[in-house]
Amino acid sequence: MKTNKKVPFPQIVSGDSNWKVFKDSERPRTSNLSKEMYVPFGDACDDCGHYHDKNVRRHELAHVKWSPATMGKLGPDESEITVEAIEEMRVHYLLAQREMGISDWVICPDKAEKLALTMIYEKSPFIVLLYLLSMSWNMHDMKSSSGYYKSKPDSLELEQFQDMWKAVNSSGTLTQLRKHQIEWCRQQATHFYLRLIKKRRNSYGTDIYYKPSYRKTRQVAKELHALMEDFNNEPKPEEVMEHLRQEAMSAKQKAEAMANMKDGKEGEGEDGDGKELGESTMTLEARQFGTMAEIHRRTEGKQLPMDYKNSNGYEGRWGDMKIINAPLEVNLNGQIKRGREYRPMDFGTNPKYINRYCIDKKIFKQRQRTYGGTILIDASGSMAFSGQDILEIMEEVPAVTIAMYNHNTWADGHTGTLRIIAKDGKRATEEYLGEHSGGGNLVDGPALEWLSKMPPARIWVSDMYVFGRYNSNEINLLQECIQICKRNNIIRLADIDEVKQFALEINKI
């Protein structure tokens, strides 16, 4: 091990001679307020030969140059951890702009690989996002051959994570939920990186990059902070590993079947008891995660005061809602078969399929589960569906209740209607659906309140463009819809095609 110490001189960078430098390889840090720097003094790494300590010292000297003495007073929509995360990224970017980007490993490659796997398998989406942000920097000259600045980080640690993610993702070991989470983290890391460094577009439509200030750090950190509460729960093992999810689902089903057999009710509850969509726990959680991600994308994490009013002093208000039970004249029970079919399982009392023993040991005859729940459809002009769509949904989810809402009487700007259009294997006619679809929204909020009182799973089919009375679209209306969804575990799907795909996933259990 080399004995010569490599000590930085923050006095030269800052022009202030009062700095003190201490050795600390575990937790490097810099305080521009107390004029203290804690950094490693080493040279090449004994384990891998890379110059980690040199890169750390360069980074900390950049904090001396560009970071403020204090964070300043943090508001209720800010936190120290998010401000630090964005400030680290800003300092890295400023180094790269001056052709001093860190082009070597900051930690040993094998440690980076292990850390990447830990993030993928164990950590909350928010922590994974912070990890990706901590690696988001450019290694080389920020100017490309055309003269414009690079807009994509390319650190070795980030490339290592991407490689590990590709390998794990293609292995088939992760649940659908975990795949959604990691992909979301990657997308969000790119989003926040660009939010920090982009300023505007010129007249030719080209993005112009600039030297972000600490003020920009605070602005972006507020948006990052808004994600902390909803995305900072560490996943359970069965939420990450597909085989553990399957085992948990199988154990739950077996326990329910055994309970039915003890009560002398084998088969009951599997064909007519209206089991909820909630049986597919992981699929629901994946959809709920997608809903929360879309909510934050639409609102950019902004929280409105309870007494919000726009610049004209106007607060968006919902219209009045009336509920109508539509005439359900089309009987679909003869066409809905999937929910009452039998299937082979590896538990039960009736060994109907002995021939399967050597294949998968699923020798027992069990009825398919009949799933239920409630689907609420935004039937305004921006959405479209048909009687055939309803049939396809009910083939997969026979016990479902479907309602639609809209406002299609333009002479009345303050009253909307919620219509129950499918229930108990029956639906309204195609003519009825066509006659009462289209128009405006007006009652998104009251319709969601109705949905919150209906049997789960609760699905809201909407593009999330909500409008109140007299076609107002004040942001407080969207905020109210978001809160209703959060409180009542309502899953938002974008269109009818997503609902049909969701119904197919349910029946894979």
C-alpha positions as CSV (number, residue, x, y, z in Angstrom):
1,M,0.0,0.0,0.0
2,K,1.3,3.4,-0.9
3,T,2.2,5.6,2.1
4,N,2.2,9.0,0.4
5,K,-0.9,10.9,1.3
6,K,-3.0,12.8,-1.3
7,V,-4.4,15.8,0.5
8,P,-6.7,18.3,-1.3
9,F,-6.4,22.1,-0.9
10,P,-9.9,23.7,-0.6
11,Q,-8.1,26.9,0.3
12,I,-7.0,27.3,-3.3
13,V,-10.5,26.7,-4.7
14,S,-12.3,28.9,-2.3
15,G,-9.7,31.6,-1.6
16,D,-10.2,31.1,2.1
17,S,-7.3,29.9,4.3
18,N,-9.5,28.8,7.2
19,W,-10.2,25.3,5.8
20,K,-9.4,22.1,7.7
21,V,-9.1,18.7,6.0
22,F,-9.5,15.4,7.8
23,K,-9.1,11.8,6.6
24,D,-12.4,9.8,6.3
25,S,-12.7,7.0,3.8
26,E,-16.1,5.8,5.0
27,R,-18.2,9.0,4.8
28,P,-16.7,11.8,2.7
29,R,-18.3,15.2,3.2
30,T,-17.8,18.9,3.0
31,S,-19.1,21.7,5.1
32,N,-18.8,25.2,3.5
33,L,-20.2,26.6,6.7
34,S,-17.6,25.2,9.2
35,K,-14.8,25.1,6.5
36,E,-14.2,21.4,7.1
37,M,-13.6,18.6,4.6
38,Y,-13.5,14.9,5.2
39,V,-12.0,12.8,2.4
40,P,-9.8,9.7,1.8
41,F,-6.1,10.4,1.3
42,G,-5.3,7.3,-0.8
43,D,-4.2,6.8,-4.4
44,A,-4.9,3.7,-6.5
45,C,-7.2,1.1,-4.8
46,D,-5.4,-2.0,-3.5
47,D,-8.3,-4.2,-4.5
48,C,-9.0,-3.1,-8.1
49,G,-6.4,-0.5,-9.0
50,H,-8.9,2.3,-9.8
51,Y,-8.5,5.8,-8.4
52,H,-11.6,6.0,-6.2
53,D,-10.0,8.4,-3.6
54,K,-8.9,10.8,-6.3
55,N,-12.4,11.0,-7.7
56,V,-14.0,11.5,-4.3
57,R,-11.6,14.4,-3.6
58,R,-12.4,16.0,-6.9
59,H,-16.1,15.8,-6.1
60,E,-15.7,17.3,-2.7
61,L,-13.6,20.2,-4.1
62,A,-16.5,20.8,-6.5
63,H,-18.8,21.3,-3.5
64,V,-16.4,23.9,-2.1
65,K,-16.6,25.7,-5.4
66,W,-20.3,25.6,-6.1
67,S,-22.4,24.5,-3.1
68,P,-23.8,27.1,-0.7
69,A,-22.7,27.3,2.9
70,T,-26.1,26.0,4.1
71,M,-29.1,24.5,2.6
72,G,-31.2,27.3,3.9
73,K,-34.5,26.8,5.7
74,L,-36.4,23.8,4.3
75,G,-40.2,24.0,3.8
76,P,-42.8,21.3,4.5
77,D,-42.5,20.1,0.9
78,E,-38.7,19.7,1.1
79,S,-36.3,17.3,2.8
80,E,-32.5,17.2,3.4
81,I,-32.1,13.8,1.6
82,T,-33.7,15.0,-1.6
83,V,-31.8,18.4,-1.7
84,E,-28.5,16.5,-1.2
85,A,-29.4,14.0,-3.9
86,I,-30.1,16.7,-6.5
87,E,-27.1,18.9,-5.4
88,E,-24.8,15.9,-5.8
89,M,-26.0,15.5,-9.4
90,R,-25.6,19.3,-10.1
91,V,-22.0,19.3,-8.9
92,H,-21.2,16.3,-11.1
93,Y,-22.8,18.1,-14.0
94,L,-20.8,21.3,-13.5
95,L,-17.6,19.3,-13.3
96,A,-18.4,17.7,-16.7
97,Q,-19.2,21.1,-18.2
98,R,-15.7,22.1,-17.4
99,E,-14.2,18.9,-18.9
100,M,-13.4,17.6,-15.4
101,G,-16.0,14.8,-15.4
102,I,-15.2,11.7,-13.3
103,S,-14.3,9.1,-15.9
104,D,-13.2,6.3,-13.5
105,W,-14.9,4.1,-10.9
106,V,-15.9,5.7,-7.7
107,I,-16.2,2.3,-6.0
108,C,-14.8,-1.1,-6.9
109,P,-16.6,-2.7,-9.9
110,D,-17.5,-5.9,-7.9
111,K,-18.9,-3.7,-5.1
112,A,-21.0,-1.8,-7.6
113,E,-22.3,-5.0,-9.0
114,K,-23.3,-6.3,-5.5
115,L,-24.9,-2.9,-4.7
116,A,-26.9,-3.0,-7.9
117,L,-28.3,-6.4,-7.1
118,T,-29.2,-5.2,-3.6
119,M,-31.1,-2.3,-5.0
120,I,-33.0,-4.5,-7.5
121,Y,-34.0,-7.2,-5.0
122,E,-34.3,-5.4,-1.7
123,K,-34.8,-1.7,-1.7
124,S,-37.8,0.6,-2.0
125,P,-38.4,2.3,-5.4
126,F,-37.5,5.6,-3.8
127,I,-34.2,4.4,-2.5
128,V,-33.4,2.8,-5.9
129,L,-34.2,6.2,-7.5
130,L,-31.9,8.0,-5.1
131,Y,-29.2,5.4,-6.0
132,L,-29.6,6.0,-9.7
133,L,-29.5,9.8,-9.2
134,S,-26.2,9.5,-7.3
135,M,-24.7,7.8,-10.3
136,S,-26.1,10.2,-12.9
137,W,-23.1,12.2,-14.3
138,N,-21.2,12.5,-17.5
139,M,-17.7,11.1,-17.6
140,H,-16.2,13.1,-20.5
141,D,-16.3,16.4,-22.4
142,M,-19.9,17.6,-22.3
143,K,-19.8,18.8,-25.9
144,S,-20.5,16.4,-28.7
145,S,-19.2,16.7,-32.3
146,S,-22.1,19.0,-33.2
147,G,-21.3,21.4,-30.4
148,Y,-24.3,20.7,-28.2
149,Y,-24.1,19.4,-24.6
150,K,-24.8,15.8,-23.8
151,S,-28.1,15.2,-22.2
152,K,-27.6,11.7,-20.9
153,P,-25.4,10.5,-18.0
154,D,-22.9,7.8,-18.8
155,S,-21.0,6.9,-15.5
156,L,-19.5,3.5,-15.2
157,E,-21.6,2.8,-12.1
158,L,-24.7,3.6,-14.0
159,E,-23.7,1.4,-16.9
160,Q,-23.1,-1.4,-14.4
161,F,-26.6,-1.0,-13.0
162,Q,-28.1,-1.1,-16.5
163,D,-26.2,-4.3,-17.3
164,M,-27.3,-6.0,-14.1
165,W,-30.9,-4.9,-14.6
166,K,-30.9,-6.4,-18.2
167,A,-29.6,-9.7,-16.9
168,V,-32.1,-9.9,-14.0
169,N,-35.0,-8.7,-16.0
170,S,-34.5,-11.4,-18.7
171,S,-34.1,-14.2,-16.1
172,G,-37.8,-14.4,-15.5
173,T,-37.3,-14.4,-11.7
174,L,-39.0,-11.0,-10.9
175,T,-42.6,-10.3,-10.4
176,Q,-44.6,-8.0,-12.7
177,L,-44.8,-5.5,-9.8
178,R,-41.0,-5.4,-9.3
179,K,-40.3,-5.0,-13.0
180,H,-42.7,-2.0,-13.1
181,Q,-41.0,-0.5,-10.1
182,I,-37.4,-0.7,-11.4
183,E,-38.4,0.6,-14.9
184,W,-40.2,3.5,-13.2
185,C,-37.1,4.3,-11.2
186,R,-35.0,4.3,-14.4
187,Q,-37.5,6.6,-16.1
188,Q,-37.7,8.9,-13.1
189,A,-33.9,9.2,-12.9
190,T,-33.7,10.4,-16.5
191,H,-36.6,12.8,-15.8
192,F,-35.0,14.4,-12.8
193,Y,-31.6,14.6,-14.6
194,L,-33.2,16.5,-17.5
195,R,-35.3,18.6,-15.2
196,L,-32.0,19.8,-13.6
197,I,-30.0,20.5,-16.7
198,K,-32.5,21.6,-19.3
199,K,-33.5,25.2,-19.6
200,R,-35.4,25.9,-22.9
201,R,-35.5,25.1,-26.6
202,N,-34.2,27.5,-29.2
203,S,-36.1,28.6,-32.4
204,Y,-34.9,25.5,-34.2
205,G,-36.5,23.1,-31.6
206,T,-33.1,22.2,-30.1
207,D,-32.7,21.8,-26.3
208,I,-30.4,24.4,-24.8
209,Y,-28.5,23.4,-21.6
210,Y,-27.0,25.7,-19.1
211,K,-25.2,25.9,-15.7
212,P,-27.9,25.0,-13.2
213,S,-27.9,27.0,-10.0
214,Y,-28.6,25.9,-6.4
215,R,-32.0,27.5,-6.8
216,K,-32.7,25.0,-9.5
217,T,-31.6,22.2,-7.1
218,R,-34.2,23.3,-4.6
219,Q,-36.9,23.4,-7.2
220,V,-36.2,19.9,-8.5
221,A,-35.7,18.5,-5.0
222,K,-39.3,19.5,-4.2
223,E,-40.6,17.3,-7.0
224,L,-38.4,14.5,-5.8
225,H,-39.5,14.9,-2.2
226,A,-43.2,14.5,-3.3
227,L,-42.4,10.8,-4.3
228,M,-41.0,9.9,-0.9
229,E,-44.2,9.1,1.0
230,D,-45.8,6.9,-1.8
231,F,-42.7,5.0,-3.0
232,N,-40.5,4.5,0.1
233,N,-41.8,1.1,1.4
234,E,-39.3,-1.7,1.1
235,P,-40.8,-4.7,-0.8
236,K,-41.6,-8.0,0.7
237,P,-39.8,-11.0,-0.8
238,E,-43.0,-12.3,-2.4
239,E,-43.4,-8.9,-4.1
240,V,-40.0,-9.3,-5.7
241,M,-39.5,-13.0,-6.5
242,E,-42.0,-14.6,-8.8
243,H,-41.7,-18.1,-7.4
244,L,-42.3,-16.8,-3.9
245,R,-45.4,-14.9,-5.2
246,Q,-46.7,-18.2,-6.7
247,E,-46.1,-20.1,-3.5
248,A,-47.9,-17.4,-1.5
249,M,-50.9,-17.4,-3.9
250,S,-51.0,-21.2,-3.9
251,A,-50.9,-21.4,-0.1
252,K,-53.7,-18.9,0.1
253,Q,-55.9,-20.8,-2.4
254,K,-55.2,-24.1,-0.7
255,A,-56.1,-22.7,2.7
256,E,-59.4,-21.4,1.4
257,A,-60.2,-24.6,-0.4
258,M,-59.4,-26.7,2.7
259,A,-61.7,-24.4,4.8
260,N,-64.5,-24.9,2.3
261,M,-64.0,-28.7,2.5
262,K,-64.2,-28.7,6.3
263,D,-67.4,-26.8,6.0
264,G,-68.7,-29.3,3.4
265,K,-68.8,-26.6,0.8
266,E,-66.2,-27.8,-1.8
267,G,-66.6,-25.8,-5.0
268,E,-68.8,-23.2,-3.3
269,G,-67.2,-19.7,-3.7
270,E,-65.4,-20.9,-6.8
271,D,-68.3,-20.6,-9.1
272,G,-71.0,-18.4,-7.7
273,D,-69.8,-16.7,-4.6
274,G,-68.5,-13.6,-6.3
275,K,-64.9,-13.7,-5.2
276,E,-63.2,-10.4,-5.6
277,L,-60.6,-9.3,-8.1
278,G,-58.5,-8.9,-5.0
279,E,-57.5,-12.5,-5.2
280,S,-54.8,-11.4,-7.7
281,T,-52.9,-9.5,-5.1
282,M,-49.7,-8.9,-7.0
283,T,-51.5,-7.9,-10.2
284,L,-53.5,-5.4,-8.3
285,E,-50.4,-4.0,-6.6
286,A,-48.7,-3.6,-9.9
287,R,-51.7,-1.7,-11.3
288,Q,-51.9,0.4,-8.1
289,F,-48.2,1.3,-8.5
290,G,-48.9,2.4,-12.0
291,T,-51.8,4.5,-10.9
292,M,-49.6,6.3,-8.3
293,A,-46.9,6.8,-10.8
294,E,-49.3,8.4,-13.3
295,I,-50.8,10.6,-10.6
296,H,-47.4,12.0,-9.7
297,R,-46.6,12.5,-13.4
298,R,-49.7,14.5,-13.9
299,T,-49.4,16.7,-10.8
300,E,-45.6,16.9,-10.6
301,G,-46.0,16.2,-6.9
302,K,-47.8,19.5,-6.3
303,Q,-50.0,19.7,-3.2
304,L,-52.7,22.3,-3.1
305,P,-54.0,24.1,0.0
306,M,-57.5,23.1,1.1
307,D,-58.8,26.6,0.2
308,Y,-57.2,26.6,-3.3
309,K,-58.5,29.2,-5.8
310,N,-57.2,30.1,-9.2
311,S,-55.9,33.6,-10.1
312,N,-59.4,34.8,-10.6
313,G,-60.5,33.7,-7.1
314,Y,-62.4,30.7,-8.6
315,E,-62.4,27.2,-7.1
316,G,-63.4,24.3,-9.4
317,R,-66.7,22.6,-8.3
318,W,-68.3,19.3,-9.3
319,G,-71.7,19.1,-10.8
320,D,-74.6,17.4,-9.1
321,M,-74.9,13.7,-9.9
322,K,-77.9,11.5,-10.3
323,I,-77.7,7.7,-10.4
324,I,-79.8,5.7,-12.9
325,N,-80.1,1.9,-13.2
326,A,-80.1,1.3,-16.9
327,P,-82.5,-1.3,-18.3
328,L,-80.3,-4.4,-18.6
329,E,-81.9,-6.1,-21.6
330,V,-79.0,-8.1,-23.0
331,N,-78.6,-11.4,-21.0
332,L,-75.0,-12.6,-21.3
333,N,-75.2,-15.6,-19.0
334,G,-75.3,-18.0,-21.9
335,Q,-72.1,-16.5,-23.3
336,I,-70.2,-16.3,-20.0
337,K,-68.7,-19.7,-19.5
338,R,-65.1,-19.1,-18.4
339,G,-66.0,-18.4,-14.8
340,R,-67.8,-21.7,-14.3
341,E,-65.4,-24.1,-16.0
342,Y,-63.5,-26.7,-14.0
343,R,-59.7,-26.8,-13.9
344,P,-57.1,-29.2,-12.6
345,M,-55.3,-28.3,-9.3
346,D,-52.8,-29.9,-7.0
347,F,-55.2,-30.0,-4.0
348,G,-58.8,-31.1,-3.4
349,T,-60.8,-34.3,-2.8
350,N,-62.0,-35.3,-6.3
351,P,-59.0,-36.8,-8.2
352,K,-60.5,-36.4,-11.7
353,Y,-57.3,-36.0,-13.6
354,I,-55.1,-39.0,-12.6
355,N,-53.3,-38.8,-15.9
356,R,-51.7,-35.5,-14.9
357,Y,-49.8,-36.9,-11.9
358,C,-46.5,-37.4,-13.8
359,I,-46.9,-34.0,-15.5
360,D,-47.6,-31.5,-12.8
361,K,-49.5,-33.5,-10.1
362,K,-52.6,-31.4,-10.7
363,I,-55.0,-34.3,-10.4
364,F,-57.9,-32.7,-8.5
365,K,-61.0,-31.2,-10.0
366,Q,-61.7,-27.6,-8.9
367,R,-64.0,-25.0,-10.2
368,Q,-62.7,-21.7,-11.7
369,R,-63.2,-18.8,-9.4
370,T,-65.8,-16.2,-10.4
371,Y,-64.3,-12.8,-9.9
372,G,-66.2,-9.6,-9.3
373,G,-65.6,-6.0,-8.4
374,T,-66.7,-2.7,-9.8
375,I,-65.6,-0.9,-13.0
376,L,-66.4,2.8,-13.4
377,I,-66.0,4.2,-16.9
378,D,-65.5,7.9,-17.9
379,A,-68.0,7.9,-20.8
380,S,-67.3,11.5,-21.9
381,G,-66.3,12.3,-25.5
382,S,-62.6,11.4,-24.8
383,M,-63.4,7.7,-24.1
384,A,-65.0,5.0,-26.3
385,F,-66.4,1.5,-25.6
386,S,-69.0,-0.9,-26.9
387,G,-71.3,-3.8,-25.8
388,Q,-68.7,-6.2,-27.2
389,D,-66.1,-4.7,-24.9
390,I,-68.5,-5.3,-21.9
391,L,-69.0,-8.9,-23.0
392,E,-65.3,-9.6,-23.2
393,I,-64.8,-8.1,-19.8
394,M,-67.6,-10.1,-18.2
395,E,-66.3,-13.3,-19.9
396,E,-63.2,-13.0,-17.7
397,V,-64.9,-11.3,-14.7
398,P,-68.4,-12.6,-14.6
399,A,-69.5,-11.1,-11.3
400,V,-68.4,-7.6,-12.1
401,T,-70.6,-4.5,-11.9
402,I,-70.0,-1.8,-14.6
403,A,-71.1,1.8,-14.5
404,M,-70.5,4.8,-16.7
405,Y,-70.8,8.5,-16.0
406,N,-70.9,11.7,-18.1
407,H,-72.8,14.8,-18.8
408,N,-74.4,14.9,-22.3
409,T,-77.2,17.5,-21.9
410,W,-75.4,20.8,-22.8
411,A,-78.5,22.9,-21.8
412,D,-77.7,21.9,-18.2
413,G,-74.2,22.8,-17.1
414,H,-74.4,21.5,-13.5
415,T,-75.9,18.0,-13.5
416,G,-74.2,14.8,-14.5
417,T,-75.4,11.1,-14.6
418,L,-74.0,7.8,-13.4
419,R,-75.6,4.8,-15.1
420,I,-75.2,1.2,-14.0
421,I,-74.9,-0.5,-17.4
422,A,-73.9,-4.1,-16.5
423,K,-74.6,-6.4,-13.5
424,D,-75.4,-10.0,-12.7
425,G,-74.5,-11.2,-16.2
426,K,-76.7,-8.7,-18.0
427,R,-75.9,-5.4,-19.8
428,A,-77.6,-2.5,-21.4
429,T,-78.2,-2.5,-25.2
430,E,-75.8,-1.1,-27.7
431,E,-78.3,1.6,-28.6
432,Y,-78.6,2.7,-24.9
433,L,-74.8,2.9,-24.6
434,G,-74.5,5.0,-27.8
435,E,-77.3,7.3,-26.8
436,H,-75.9,8.1,-23.4
437,S,-72.2,8.2,-24.1
438,G,-70.2,11.3,-25.1
439,G,-70.3,14.9,-23.8
440,G,-68.4,16.1,-20.8
441,N,-67.4,14.8,-17.4
442,L,-68.8,17.1,-14.8
443,V,-69.1,14.5,-12.0
444,D,-65.7,12.7,-11.8
445,G,-65.4,13.3,-8.1
446,P,-69.0,12.2,-7.1
447,A,-68.7,9.2,-9.3
448,L,-65.5,8.1,-7.6
449,E,-67.1,8.6,-4.2
450,W,-69.8,6.2,-5.4
451,L,-67.1,3.7,-6.6
452,S,-65.4,3.9,-3.2
453,K,-68.5,2.4,-1.6
454,M,-68.8,-0.5,-4.1
455,P,-67.2,-4.0,-3.8
456,P,-63.5,-4.2,-4.6
457,A,-61.5,-4.4,-6.7
458,R,-62.4,-0.8,-7.8
459,I,-61.4,0.1,-11.3
460,W,-61.6,3.7,-12.7
461,V,-61.3,3.8,-16.5
462,S,-60.2,7.4,-17.3
463,D,-57.6,9.5,-19.0
464,M,-57.5,11.5,-15.8
465,Y,-58.6,14.7,-17.6
466,V,-61.3,15.7,-15.1
467,F,-63.8,18.5,-15.5
468,G,-66.4,20.1,-13.1
469,R,-69.5,22.1,-13.6
470,Y,-69.6,24.5,-16.6
471,N,-66.6,22.5,-18.0
472,S,-64.1,23.9,-15.4
473,N,-60.8,22.0,-15.1
474,E,-59.2,23.6,-12.1
475,I,-56.4,21.6,-10.6
476,N,-58.1,21.1,-7.2
477,L,-60.6,18.8,-9.0
478,L,-57.9,16.5,-10.1
479,Q,-56.3,16.7,-6.6
480,E,-59.6,15.6,-5.1
481,C,-59.9,12.6,-7.5
482,I,-56.4,11.6,-6.6
483,Q,-57.1,11.7,-2.8
484,I,-60.3,9.5,-3.3
485,C,-58.2,7.0,-5.3
486,K,-55.5,6.9,-2.6
487,R,-58.0,6.5,0.3
488,N,-60.0,3.7,-1.3
489,N,-57.4,1.7,-3.3
490,I,-59.0,2.6,-6.6
491,I,-57.0,1.4,-9.6
492,R,-56.9,3.8,-12.6
493,L,-56.7,2.2,-16.1
494,A,-56.3,4.3,-19.2
495,D,-58.9,2.7,-21.5
496,I,-61.1,-0.3,-22.1
497,D,-58.3,-2.3,-23.7
498,E,-56.3,-2.1,-20.4
499,V,-59.4,-3.3,-18.6
500,K,-59.6,-6.3,-20.8
501,Q,-55.9,-7.1,-20.4
502,F,-56.3,-6.7,-16.7
503,A,-59.2,-9.2,-16.7
504,L,-57.1,-11.7,-18.6
505,E,-54.3,-11.4,-16.0
506,I,-56.8,-12.1,-13.2
507,N,-57.8,-15.4,-14.6
508,K,-54.1,-16.6,-14.9
509,I,-54.2,-17.4,-11.2
